[in-house]
Structure formats: structure tokens, C-alpha cells
Amino acid sequence: MHKYRVEWDPPETNGTGGYIRWYCDGLLIYGISAESLSLTGTEIPSEPMYMIMNTAVATSWGFPMPCPDGCDCDCFDCGDDDCTCGLPTDYCNNFPAFFEIDYVRVWQAVNESKHIIGCSTKDRPTDVFIKGHRKRYMADEDKQLLKSIRVGGAICHDVNNCGGLEHGDCIKGYCSCKNGFVGPACRAYEGYDDDPYVSPEAPFEVRPIMFQNGLLCTLLVLAVSFVIAMPLSVLLNRKETGYEQIPPDKSIERRHPAHDREGKQQFSAGGAGMVYQYQSAYSQQIQPPQQKVVTYCMIDGRLIDE
């Protein structure tokens, strides 16, 4: 058995100071200081952390670099003789491996304002970030952000499958947890935060749309140009489509309707020189054969076929 220790001193609020150090059986193995990270523009983490104890072997740690002569190093598998040439000597004798943990203890410096307990703190409101990025923490089938903690329910054959007599019991093939223990197999302690920090709800504000000065000036010029161009365009269209005065046509007789016995009616619009004519089919038949007459309901000089 060995004693592993990690010391983490968070930085100040301005990002300076702090360190992380790793120990094994009281001996310093490795450490990172804030001064070293400042060279790359980074700092010692100050976000809330949690611990994971597991057995992990990196894909590169413990393997010779470069690959030994006569080996492809396409695979690394202690169970396959063709995949062991790239492994260190006696490496496979370490497996199967077991990670046995006797205890885990967390210590906090007394009267140190930088050492704060909790998953979300005032300076690092993790819950606000999670609420703003829900999809990152949810699977496609999830209905809610946080899942309820399971308390028992794992399949068991005896009490040892449920953490032992102290943690739970095996009742009718399923684990039943005792008070203070949670998880499907009752192996986890029921934890809680004595004084959780709750981020205040920010009021909903509708902020005005901000434009750059150059863009705003361009929009104003376009708007003014449009307002000026529209009336001018309407006036020009009216002049182009206006009616011109039609000079009187001497070839058309002007008679009073009362004197026209053949049913022809025609009259002139006073002074304007425009002639309006109605002529029946009978009157068309008595026109001189040499004269070509085109009759309309309203005569426009531009429509007369000469």
C-alpha cells in the first residue's frame, strides 16, 4: 500500500499565485507553480473540482518510443502474442491489476479564503454556466439536466454485492441500501452541501441594438435618399403618362344630336378640342366609300388611322 497526496492551492482572484504538487509516501514527485504557467499565459485552476479514483493506463505512458526494431506496434495486447512486441519487458506480468483504496481524506486550510467548498462558488458560478449550456451535459434521451440519485436496486446474490452489512442488504435478489448510503449497489455515501451557493437570477433585460458609427451613417444616407427619390419618381411618371391635347379633326362633322336623323351622336368637349363620338352600325354603312372610318367608344387622336 502507498500513500498518494495532492496539494492544490488556488490562485488569487487576479490569477496570480497558487500551485499543484503530487506526493507519494511523503516524497514530492512533481509540482507546477503559478510562475511557470505565467510563461504561457495560463494560471493554476480555480474552478470547483471533484475527485475520481480509477485505474487508468495512458496510450503512450510506459511504452518505448520509438517503436522497437522488427515490431509494427500496430497493436498492444497482452493476450495476443502478435501484439506484445511493442510492450516493455515483463509489462504483461502486471496484469490483471487491482486498485484497492483504503481511505480518501480531504483537508482544507484553516482561515484560508481561497479554499472554498462547493460545486458552484460566488467567484466561479458553475451552475450558471451549466444552465446556459444544458445540451453539453445531457444525452439525447435525457429529459432533464440532473438525474435523480438511485438508491439500491442492483441485482445481487448476497450482501457482499451491496457493499456489505454496513451499507445494505440483498433482499429478494436486489440491493436495499441502509441510511447514509446511495447508489444501485449502496457503495456510495450520501453526500450533501452544508451551505450551497445559489447564484442570483439575473433580471431579463432587452438591450437596444448597437450599430457601428460607419454602418449607422450609411443607413441614414440610404434612408434620406429613398425619401427624396420616391416623390421625384412619382412626379416624373405623371409627366410621362399625361394626356396631350388632340387638335380638332376637320374630317369629322360636328352636328347636334337633334339634327342627326341617322342615329349618329357626336359632341365636342368645350374648348379642349377633344371629340367624343358614338356612331351606330347604320351610319357606318352610309359613309362615302372612299373614306376609311375607324370607330371607337372614345376617340383618341393617337388611335386614328390616317
HELIX and SHEET records of a PDB file:
HELIX    1   1 ALA A   34  LEU A   37  1                                   4    
HELIX    2   2 SER A   38  THR A   40  5                                   3    
HELIX    3   3 ASP A   81  CYS A   83  5                                   3    
HELIX    4   4 TYR A   91  ASN A   94  5                                   4    
HELIX    5   5 THR A  126  GLY A  132  1                                   7    
HELIX    6   6 ARG A  134  TYR A  137  5                                   4    
HELIX    7   7 VAL A  159  CYS A  162  5                                   4    
HELIX    8   8 ASN A  213  GLU A  240  1                                  28    
HELIX    9   9 PRO A  257  HIS A  259  5                                   3    
HELIX   10  10 ALA A  281  GLN A  285  1                                   5    
HELIX   11  11 GLY A  301  LEU A  303  5                                   3    
SHEET    1   A 3 TYR A   4  ASP A   9  0                                        
SHEET    2   A 3 TYR A  19  CYS A  24 -1                                        
SHEET    3   A 3 LEU A  27  SER A  33 -1                                        
SHEET    1   B 2 GLY A 168  ILE A 171  0                                        
SHEET    2   B 2 TYR A 174  CYS A 177 -1                                        
SHEET    1   C 2 PHE A 181  VAL A 182  0                                        
SHEET    2   C 2 ALA A 188  TYR A 189 -1                                        
SHEET    1   D 2 GLN A 265  SER A 268  0                                        
SHEET    2   D 2 VAL A 275  TYR A 278 -1                                        
END                                                                             
